[in-house]
Amino acid sequence: MTGEGTEHVDVLIVGAGISGVGAAYHLTDQCPEKRFVVLEALESFGGTWLTHRYPGIRSDSDLYTFGYRFKPWVGPPIATAEEIRTYMGEVIEENDLARHIRYQHRIDRATWSSADDRWTLEVTRTDTGEQLTFTCGFLWMCQGYYRHAQGYTPEWPGTDAYTGRIVHPQTWPDDLDHVGKKVIVIGSGATAATLVPAIADDCEHVWLLQRSPTYFWADRNANELVDQLRELEVPDEWIHEIARRKVLRDQGAITQLSFDEPEFLREQLLEGVRNHLGPDYDIDTHFSPKYRPWQQRIAFVPNGDLFAGIREGKVTMVTDEIETFTETGIRTRSGEELTADIVITATGFELSVLGDIEFTIDDEPLDFADTVTYRGMMFTGVPNMVWVFGYFRASWTLRADLIADFVCRLLRHMDAKGVTRVVPALRPEDADMPLLPWVDEENFNPNYLMRSGHLLPKRGPKPEWQHTQDYWAEKDALPAADLDDGCLVYD
Ligand SMILES: Cc1cc2nc3c(=O)[nH]c(=O)nc-3n(C[C@H](O)[C@H](O)[C@H](O)COP(=O)(O)OP(=O)(O)OC[C@H]3O[C@@H](n4cnc5c(N)ncnc54)[C@H](O)[C@@H]3O)c2cc1C
């Protein structure tokens, strides 16, 4: 029953990041008769690109594939957060999506009732504190995969004694002045690689303190093919499509190489770094990861900016563990004393399963880890719900677009069948299937997944029961997935 003051929609989209705005576009385009609303906890759209405000924040992926397939990207491949938000703002405006989006609406609880075949969502307006209730037939979870309010900072001894400032890039303070300061950046991933070149010129010195090295790949922030096509005044839509095909073919080849000839690829990547830092630089210590390429994300360094800082002596790499913070900085395990006014902990994020929303299904609390995933987007025992989780080795948005097509097809299929409930369930032939962790550690093992992977749903060995992480297979498999193969049960 819909209570007084409760708003009902056919589809409720959680989050106005790149996935949620894309979902709103596809729903308008492919299922124009569906009433929907997008609820977003933050004050505006953008998600990741609104939350992160540290100097230099930019994409790691090219925007031909991180951009939507339906809206040409006309800038250089790597974009700043601001450019990505401008692009998303245009999508919202061009498609009249603003009227569907409610900002500062945080969803706290979601309750499924099989008697009504609908979700009830308890929502807090973060600006007024007002409590609201929404109901919907279908829940489209576009809440990302990490907690936006706070990043992950490990516990280190001595932080209380440290007299400088400790800052996490995810909650970058507006008043932080790094000019002329000595700064330690802890971490070695994409965030550290982005932030360090952005501040190095202004700082007295920057130390990049990492426990273990990362693979880097440096190149110009340009795409020759795209530049040529632009010169020929080829329409933007064509250039976007051609650039996507080229980027995806090249990335596919590199991904394949990472499995077939990991040593060769490793040598190529290390050679790239050597070309930037010279033959005498200690690549072995600072830039030779212990894992094979692509077991964690390869960080892109546009125009080699990070390496320029190292060459010019503004940035020093330190590969060591933290023994303790001291009053003035950090002492490492090997006894090196680093002195700094500011320590930036680029140590990653906290995995957040389902947007920290408390889920209940017919009065039973849902433990997401007890479910098995249907194609990495739906879950056994969880009706009328899809979660957008992108790719590790390809742009997130590729999958957001593919899942959107799937959801729209599923909604139309349900209408044609005259049903109001769809829930994934293991078939008799799946009963003895071994249940495995969400991600195969051997395949991909970034720290946040190693820390919190146990909170995620299980997967099975068959493609129907896992997130394959393979765009190149899924681009054909998802549109062709048989909605009546028994994995989805309708009512
Ligand atoms: C610094 C950084 C750089 C990255 N760079 C890349 C890259 O270059 N390429 C790539 O492919 N991936 C990248 N990623 C991964 C990135 O998160 C995704 O690509 C993508 O932006 C995720 O989009 P999303 O819309 O699914 O989720 P998000 O961007 O996380 O947005 C989710 C939205 O949902 C809202 N929300 C969450 N919970 C609730 C709730 N309970 N109620 C209401 N609203 C809620 C949040 O406020 C947020 O606005 C990066 C991640 C980070 C942290």
The ligand as an ORCA input file, in Angstrom:
! r2SCAN-3c Opt
* xyz 0 1
  C      39.411      8.946     -7.860
  C      38.770      7.931     -8.740
  C      39.060      7.901    -10.095
  C      38.465      6.951    -10.924
  N      38.772      6.955    -12.248
  C      38.192      6.052    -13.059
  C      38.485      6.028    -14.453
  O      39.261      6.829    -14.963
  N      37.894      5.092    -15.210
  C      37.033      4.182    -14.703
  O      36.515      3.361    -15.445
  N      36.725      4.178    -13.382
  C      37.277      5.084    -12.556
  N      36.967      5.090    -11.226
  C      35.943      4.202    -10.720
  C      34.664      5.109    -10.660
  O      34.182      5.162     -9.397
  C      33.662      4.718    -11.695
  O      34.217      4.655    -12.933
  C      32.438      5.628    -11.840
  O      32.669      6.997    -11.746
  C      31.446      5.163    -10.879
  O      30.251      5.778    -11.237
  P      28.924      5.423    -10.505
  O      27.905      6.399    -10.970
  O      28.597      3.981    -10.691
  O      29.245      5.597     -8.938
  P      29.737      6.882     -8.147
  O      30.511      7.795     -8.984
  O      30.360      6.344     -6.910
  O      28.386      7.624     -7.786
  C      27.437      7.035     -6.930
  C      26.473      8.097     -6.450
  O      25.492      7.445     -5.644
  C      25.245      8.240     -4.506
  N      24.785      7.379     -3.408
  C      25.466      6.355     -2.825
  N      24.735      5.819     -1.821
  C      23.574      6.526     -1.785
  C      22.417      6.465     -0.941
  N      22.315      5.572      0.061
  N      21.411      7.336     -1.173
  C      21.497      8.255     -2.202
  N      22.578      8.364     -3.002
  C      23.593      7.512     -2.792
  C      26.597      8.862     -4.194
  O      26.438     10.037     -3.430
  C      27.159      9.128     -5.580
  O      26.873     10.408     -6.043
  C      37.554      6.017    -10.379
  C      37.290      6.031     -9.011
  C      37.878      6.969     -8.192
  C      37.558      6.944     -6.733
*
